[in-house]
Each structure stands twice: as C-alpha cells, then as structure tokens.
Amino acid sequence: MSEQEPSRPEGRTEGIPVELVGVRIELPTNQPIVLLREIGGQRFLPIWIGANEATAIAFALEGVEPQRPLTHDLLKISIEALGSAVDRVVVTELRDGIYYADLVFRSDDQEVSVSSRPSDAIALAARTGSPIFVFPGVLEEAGVEIREEEEEEDEIQRFRNFLDSVNPEDFGNTA
C-alpha cells in the first residue's frame, strides 16, 4: 500500500449510512462544505471542499442539467456506457487533516473499488442516487452531534454557531 493510500480495515466495505444534506458556505471564510447526516442518528459530518465540487454537488441536488455534460456528468455517462454502475461511496478515513473515500463500482457480479476525493465521490453519488457510507472512526473523530428533536432552523443556527467557532484545519484540508 502506497504512502498516499489510506489503510482500510480488513474486509470492511461499508460503514455507517449517511444522507447528503447539501452544500453550505462556512462564514466568514466563504469556504464551501458538504454536509452529511447520519441516517438514524444525530451526527453530521462537515467536509470542506472546493468551489467547483460544491457547484457540481449543488447542481446535482437541484436537478440542474447543463446543455453539455460537466465533469461529473461525463464520468457518470462513461461508467454507464461501460456497463457499470456506482454501487456506493464510502468515506474511509481522516488522516493528517485529509479525508479519503472509495468509489465502489459494480459490473455484473464484479466489484471494483477506486480511491477518490470525497467531494468527487459525493458529486457522483448525487448524480447516480448511490448510497453514501462513513467508516465509524471518521464519524467519531469529525462528526458533530445535533439533537434531532430541535426545529430545523434551530439545527441550522446551532451548526452555523459551531462553524463560527472552528477553523477548517480542525476537520482537515479540502477533500
């Protein structure tokens, strides 16, 4: 395993299921983040991302279809043309402030896993409807707990207050 590849627990292919909440802008730095929420739980996982990936994710969530395919659209079209599909996305590790993820493809009965930046993997999952998972250690280390019974606006305000009190370095570099 190369120095750049994260170590993965033996036999682990999934983690905790999460849903893609959306893309937000962290103030005052105006840095985009993608926000994942634990399904059936109370934790959120903010991942700082680049502006291009934020736009790609937002477009997919809003159903925006450009006249010509953007990079993630082209990747989706190519995968389908090759007879494969995105089976799932797994955020596997947070190491030295950098998030790692795997794109897991399925073709017939064969499964192939490719290392990816989480932002690119999530942008592709948003286009394909593929499920997203996070390894428990990542969610334990970087997850933010927000109680479910609070009103949605209260949740958003609490999260904004939390973002005002932290720096991107607290969670790692951009994905």
Contacts in CASP RR format, 6 or more apart in sequence:
PFRMAT RR
TARGET T0000
AUTHOR 0000-0000-0000
METHOD contacts of the structure
MODEL  1
MSEQEPSRPEGRTEGIPVELVGVRIELPTNQPIVLLREIGGQRFLPIWIG
ANEATAIAFALEGVEPQRPLTHDLLKISIEALGSAVDRVVVTELRDGIYY
ADLVFRSDDQEVSVSSRPSDAIALAARTGSPIFVFPGVLEEAGVEIREEE
EEEDEIQRFRNFLDSVNPEDFGNTA
1 7 0 8 1.000
5 100 0 8 1.000
5 115 0 8 1.000
6 92 0 8 1.000
6 93 0 8 1.000
6 95 0 8 1.000
6 100 0 8 1.000
6 115 0 8 1.000
7 93 0 8 1.000
8 92 0 8 1.000
8 93 0 8 1.000
8 102 0 8 1.000
9 135 0 8 1.000
12 135 0 8 1.000
13 90 0 8 1.000
13 104 0 8 1.000
13 113 0 8 1.000
14 88 0 8 1.000
14 90 0 8 1.000
14 133 0 8 1.000
15 90 0 8 1.000
15 133 0 8 1.000
15 134 0 8 1.000
15 135 0 8 1.000
15 136 0 8 1.000
16 38 0 8 1.000
16 39 0 8 1.000
16 133 0 8 1.000
16 134 0 8 1.000
16 135 0 8 1.000
16 136 0 8 1.000
16 139 0 8 1.000
17 38 0 8 1.000
17 39 0 8 1.000
17 131 0 8 1.000
17 132 0 8 1.000
17 133 0 8 1.000
18 36 0 8 1.000
18 37 0 8 1.000
18 38 0 8 1.000
18 39 0 8 1.000
18 45 0 8 1.000
18 91 0 8 1.000
18 132 0 8 1.000
18 133 0 8 1.000
18 134 0 8 1.000
18 139 0 8 1.000
19 36 0 8 1.000
19 37 0 8 1.000
19 39 0 8 1.000
19 132 0 8 1.000
20 34 0 8 1.000
20 35 0 8 1.000
20 36 0 8 1.000
20 57 0 8 1.000
20 61 0 8 1.000
20 122 0 8 1.000
20 125 0 8 1.000
20 126 0 8 1.000
20 132 0 8 1.000
21 35 0 8 1.000
21 36 0 8 1.000
21 37 0 8 1.000
21 44 0 8 1.000
22 34 0 8 1.000
22 35 0 8 1.000
22 57 0 8 1.000
22 58 0 8 1.000
22 61 0 8 1.000
23 32 0 8 1.000
23 33 0 8 1.000
23 34 0 8 1.000
23 35 0 8 1.000
23 49 0 8 1.000
23 54 0 8 1.000
23 57 0 8 1.000
23 58 0 8 1.000
23 61 0 8 1.000
24 32 0 8 1.000
24 33 0 8 1.000
24 35 0 8 1.000
24 46 0 8 1.000
24 159 0 8 1.000
25 31 0 8 1.000
25 32 0 8 1.000
25 33 0 8 1.000
26 32 0 8 1.000
26 33 0 8 1.000
26 46 0 8 1.000
26 48 0 8 1.000
26 163 0 8 1.000
26 168 0 8 1.000
27 160 0 8 1.000
27 163 0 8 1.000
27 164 0 8 1.000
28 164 0 8 1.000
29 168 0 8 1.000
31 48 0 8 1.000
31 50 0 8 1.000
31 168 0 8 1.000
31 174 0 8 1.000
32 48 0 8 1.000
32 49 0 8 1.000
32 50 0 8 1.000
32 51 0 8 1.000
32 53 0 8 1.000
32 54 0 8 1.000
33 46 0 8 1.000
33 47 0 8 1.000
33 48 0 8 1.000
33 49 0 8 1.000
33 163 0 8 1.000
34 46 0 8 1.000
34 47 0 8 1.000
34 49 0 8 1.000
34 53 0 8 1.000
34 54 0 8 1.000
34 57 0 8 1.000
34 118 0 8 1.000
34 119 0 8 1.000
34 122 0 8 1.000
34 175 0 8 1.000
35 44 0 8 1.000
35 45 0 8 1.000
35 46 0 8 1.000
35 47 0 8 1.000
35 159 0 8 1.000
36 44 0 8 1.000
36 45 0 8 1.000
36 46 0 8 1.000
36 47 0 8 1.000
36 91 0 8 1.000
36 122 0 8 1.000
36 132 0 8 1.000
36 134 0 8 1.000
37 43 0 8 1.000
37 44 0 8 1.000
37 45 0 8 1.000
38 44 0 8 1.000
38 45 0 8 1.000
38 134 0 8 1.000
38 139 0 8 1.000
41 148 0 8 1.000
42 145 0 8 1.000
42 146 0 8 1.000
42 147 0 8 1.000
42 148 0 8 1.000
43 139 0 8 1.000
43 143 0 8 1.000
43 144 0 8 1.000
43 145 0 8 1.000
43 146 0 8 1.000
44 143 0 8 1.000
44 144 0 8 1.000
44 145 0 8 1.000
44 146 0 8 1.000
44 159 0 8 1.000
45 91 0 8 1.000
45 134 0 8 1.000
45 138 0 8 1.000
45 139 0 8 1.000
45 142 0 8 1.000
45 143 0 8 1.000
45 144 0 8 1.000
46 142 0 8 1.000
46 143 0 8 1.000
46 144 0 8 1.000
46 163 0 8 1.000
46 171 0 8 1.000
47 91 0 8 1.000
47 99 0 8 1.000
47 118 0 8 1.000
47 119 0 8 1.000
47 122 0 8 1.000
47 171 0 8 1.000
47 175 0 8 1.000
48 168 0 8 1.000
48 171 0 8 1.000
48 172 0 8 1.000
48 173 0 8 1.000
48 174 0 8 1.000
48 175 0 8 1.000
49 57 0 8 1.000
49 118 0 8 1.000
49 119 0 8 1.000
49 174 0 8 1.000
49 175 0 8 1.000
50 119 0 8 1.000
50 174 0 8 1.000
50 175 0 8 1.000
53 117 0 8 1.000
53 119 0 8 1.000
53 120 0 8 1.000
53 122 0 8 1.000
53 123 0 8 1.000
53 175 0 8 1.000
54 119 0 8 1.000
56 70 0 8 1.000
56 71 0 8 1.000
56 72 0 8 1.000
56 123 0 8 1.000
56 126 0 8 1.000
57 119 0 8 1.000
57 122 0 8 1.000
57 123 0 8 1.000
57 126 0 8 1.000
58 64 0 8 1.000
59 66 0 8 1.000
59 70 0 8 1.000
60 72 0 8 1.000
60 123 0 8 1.000
60 126 0 8 1.000
60 127 0 8 1.000
61 126 0 8 1.000
66 73 0 8 1.000
69 77 0 8 1.000
72 120 0 8 1.000
72 123 0 8 1.000
72 124 0 8 1.000
72 127 0 8 1.000
73 127 0 8 1.000
75 124 0 8 1.000
76 86 0 8 1.000
76 124 0 8 1.000
76 127 0 8 1.000
76 128 0 8 1.000
79 85 0 8 1.000
79 86 0 8 1.000
79 105 0 8 1.000
82 107 0 8 1.000
83 107 0 8 1.000
84 105 0 8 1.000
84 106 0 8 1.000
84 107 0 8 1.000
84 112 0 8 1.000
85 105 0 8 1.000
85 106 0 8 1.000
85 107 0 8 1.000
85 128 0 8 1.000
85 130 0 8 1.000
86 103 0 8 1.000
86 104 0 8 1.000
86 105 0 8 1.000
86 106 0 8 1.000
86 124 0 8 1.000
86 125 0 8 1.000
86 128 0 8 1.000
86 129 0 8 1.000
86 130 0 8 1.000
87 104 0 8 1.000
87 105 0 8 1.000
87 106 0 8 1.000
87 111 0 8 1.000
87 130 0 8 1.000
88 104 0 8 1.000
88 125 0 8 1.000
88 130 0 8 1.000
88 131 0 8 1.000
88 132 0 8 1.000
88 133 0 8 1.000
89 101 0 8 1.000
89 102 0 8 1.000
89 103 0 8 1.000
89 104 0 8 1.000
89 116 0 8 1.000
89 118 0 8 1.000
89 121 0 8 1.000
89 122 0 8 1.000
89 124 0 8 1.000
89 125 0 8 1.000
89 130 0 8 1.000
89 131 0 8 1.000
89 132 0 8 1.000
89 133 0 8 1.000
90 101 0 8 1.000
90 102 0 8 1.000
90 104 0 8 1.000
90 132 0 8 1.000
90 133 0 8 1.000
90 134 0 8 1.000
90 135 0 8 1.000
91 99 0 8 1.000
91 100 0 8 1.000
91 101 0 8 1.000
91 118 0 8 1.000
91 121 0 8 1.000
91 132 0 8 1.000
91 133 0 8 1.000
91 134 0 8 1.000
91 135 0 8 1.000
91 138 0 8 1.000
92 100 0 8 1.000
92 101 0 8 1.000
92 102 0 8 1.000
92 135 0 8 1.000
92 138 0 8 1.000
93 99 0 8 1.000
93 100 0 8 1.000
93 135 0 8 1.000
93 138 0 8 1.000
94 100 0 8 1.000
94 138 0 8 1.000
94 141 0 8 1.000
94 142 0 8 1.000
94 171 0 8 1.000
94 172 0 8 1.000
97 169 0 8 1.000
97 171 0 8 1.000
97 172 0 8 1.000
97 173 0 8 1.000
98 172 0 8 1.000
98 173 0 8 1.000
98 175 0 8 1.000
99 117 0 8 1.000
99 118 0 8 1.000
99 138 0 8 1.000
99 172 0 8 1.000
99 175 0 8 1.000
100 115 0 8 1.000
100 118 0 8 1.000
101 115 0 8 1.000
101 116 0 8 1.000
101 117 0 8 1.000
101 118 0 8 1.000
101 121 0 8 1.000
101 122 0 8 1.000
101 175 0 8 1.000
102 113 0 8 1.000
102 114 0 8 1.000
102 115 0 8 1.000
102 116 0 8 1.000
102 121 0 8 1.000
103 113 0 8 1.000
103 114 0 8 1.000
103 116 0 8 1.000
103 121 0 8 1.000
103 124 0 8 1.000
104 111 0 8 1.000
104 112 0 8 1.000
104 113 0 8 1.000
104 114 0 8 1.000
105 111 0 8 1.000
105 112 0 8 1.000
105 113 0 8 1.000
105 114 0 8 1.000
106 112 0 8 1.000
117 175 0 8 1.000
118 175 0 8 1.000
119 174 0 8 1.000
119 175 0 8 1.000
120 175 0 8 1.000
122 132 0 8 1.000
124 130 0 8 1.000
125 131 0 8 1.000
125 132 0 8 1.000
142 171 0 8 1.000
144 159 0 8 1.000
144 162 0 8 1.000
146 155 0 8 1.000
146 158 0 8 1.000
146 159 0 8 1.000
150 158 0 8 1.000
168 174 0 8 1.000
END
